[in-house]
Amino acid sequence: MAPETWDEDIFYGLIEVFHDLVSRPHMRRFHSYSACGWHHSEFHNGPARVMYRWKVNHLLREVGIEYELAAQGEDLGRLIAVTDDARSQLVHRVLDNSTLDTTSGIRHDIALFRGRDATAESKRSAIVTLAGILEERRALIKEQVGKHDEGALFEIANRYDLRHRRADQRGDYDEAFLDWIFWCTSPPGSSPTGLSHHALQVPISDSGTP
């Protein structure tokens, strides 16, 4: 498979494969016989993957490619869309601080939304699941942001062609609107994932209350 025959998908796929295969030796010994050289042993992939991500992400930035290798989450080592520092830190906090009953869903939704091969449907699916998680914590959200803002948040989730897919819902919007919904569907400083940073730290009881 000659490099000149690669398309973008093959190129990006190889970057991800190499991330999974890379490893770094912990020990080495010098074999002087016949100018043999160093022999390496006790290979570990953890430190090697950290270094690989740092180097590859630096190279991608240098050439203007707006992807980076994810450093955490379900999509660890996969190429994801680059965001600003504030949103990157928000995702980091959500992944670190969500409760056990939501961690798996949140990790999957973030991977769905930010992947290099994300489509409008996968982004919509991520938003739908996040909205469902927030719905379980609706009383807590109302307490945090106020009744009117809480109502506006769920009106966006319900009135647009996202969750219920009814004929009377608004569906003629650009795909960029899905990004806006994901990050900015509530008062300044909050978002579906932003609210999750606060709300998802509170487990839901069997009765459905925080």
N, C-alpha and C positions, 0 to 999 in steps of 0.2 A: 504494500500500500504506500505508494510514493507520496510525499507531502504535497506535491503539485496537484494531486488529484483530490485532496481533502476539500470538503465544503465546511462551512462554519459548524455544522452539527457534529461532524467527525472531530474537528479540532477541539471544540469545547468538551466533547465526550472523552477525548484522550486526556485532557487536563484533569478531569474528574477521576478517571481510571488511575492515572499516575498518583493522584493523592491517596487512593486506597492501597496502592502497592508500595509506596515509598517507605523505606526503613533506614534506620541509622545504627551503626555498630556501637556497642558499649565498650568492647575490648578489642585490642589489636596486638599482634606480635610481629616482630621483624624476622623474616626468614632470609638469611644471608646467602644460602647455598645457590650458586649459579645465578646470582643477582635476582633472586625470586621476588623480594620485596615484602610488603606488609600483608599479613593475613588478618582479616577482621572476623569478629564473632560476636555472639550475644546481641542480635539485632532487635531493635525496638521501634515500633511505628509511631508512638505518641509524640516524642520530641521531633521526629523527622517530619510528621505531618504539620506540626506548628510552623516549623521553618519553611516547609514547602508552601504553605498558605501565605506566609508573609512575603516570600520571594515572588510567587506568581501574582499575588494581588498588586505588588509594586509594579511589576512588568505590565499588567493590564492597565493600570492607571497611566503609566508612561505612554502607552500607545493609544489612549483614549477609548478603551473598551469599557463600557459601563456595566460590567459584571465583576463580582468578586467571589472567592470561595468562602462559603459560610463557615464560621468558627464555632457554631453551636446550633443545637436544634436537631430535628429529625433529618434535615437536609445538610448535616455536617459534611463538608468537603464537596458539596455540589455548588455550581455557579448560580448566584442569585443576583437580582437587580440591586445596583448600588443606590443607597438612600443617603440623606444627610445625617450628620452625627446625632441629632436629636432623636430621629426615628430609629436609628441603629441602637441607641442607648435604651429607648423605650422597649424595643423587642428584647434586648438583653435582660431588662428588669422583669418583663412578663415571663420569659422562659425560666428565669431563676426563681420567681416568687409565686407563681400560680400554685394552687392547692392540688393535692393528688387526684382529686376527682375531675379536674379539668386539664391537667398537664398534657396528657396524651392528645386530646382534641386540639388544644391551643398549638402545640408543636406541629401537628399535621396541617392546621389551617394556615399557619405562617409559612410553612414549606410550600403549600399549594399556591399561596398568593405571590410569593416573591421569587419563585423558580424562574430560570431563564426560559423555560418552555411554557410559562403560565399563559393561559388563554382567558378570554372573557368568562367562559363557563367555569373554569377552575377558580377564578377570582370571585365569581358570584357564589360558588359553593363555600368558599372560605368565609365570606361575609355572612352567609345564611347560618352557618354553624356558630360563628361568634355571636350573632344576634340571638340565637337560641340560648347560648350560655348566659348572656346578659339578661335575657328574659327571666331566667331562674332567679336572678338577683335584682329584679326590678324594684323591689321595696328599698333595697340598700342604695341603688342608684338614685332613686327619688330623694332619699335622705341626703345623698352626696351633692347632687346638682340641682335639686329643686323640681317641683312637680311639673312646671311648664317645659323646662328643658328636657326632662325625662320623657314627657309626652312627645316632644319634637323628635327625639332620638328614635323612638319606636315608630313614629309616623313615617320617617324616611325608610325604615326597614320594611314597613308594611304597605306603603302607598306606591312604592316603586317596584318594578318587575324583578324582585329578588327572591322572596320567600314563597309567597302563595301562588304566584304566576297566574293571577286572574286577568280576565279580559279588560277590567276597568283600571288596571294598574298602568303606571307610566313606564313605557319601555323604550321610547325613542330617544335614548341618551347615548352620548359617546362613551367608549370604553374607559376614557380617562375619569369619568364620573365614578367608576368603581373604586379607583384609587382614592378619590376624595372621600367616598363613603367609608372606606376602610380606615383612613387616617383621621378624618376631620368631621365626623358626623355629630359632634357635641360641642359644648362651649370650649373656649380656648384652653389648650393644655390637655384636652381629653380626646379620645377616639374609641372605637370599639376595643382595640387593644389597650389604649390608655386607661379607659375605665376599668378594663380587666386588671390592670396593675393594682388597683385598689380593691375592686370587687372580687377578683378571683383569689385573693388571699383569705377570703372568708368562706369556709366550707358551708355547703347546703345540707341541712338535716333531712331526714327521711320525709318530713312533712313539707319540704320545699321552702323552708324559711332559713335565713342566715343564722 
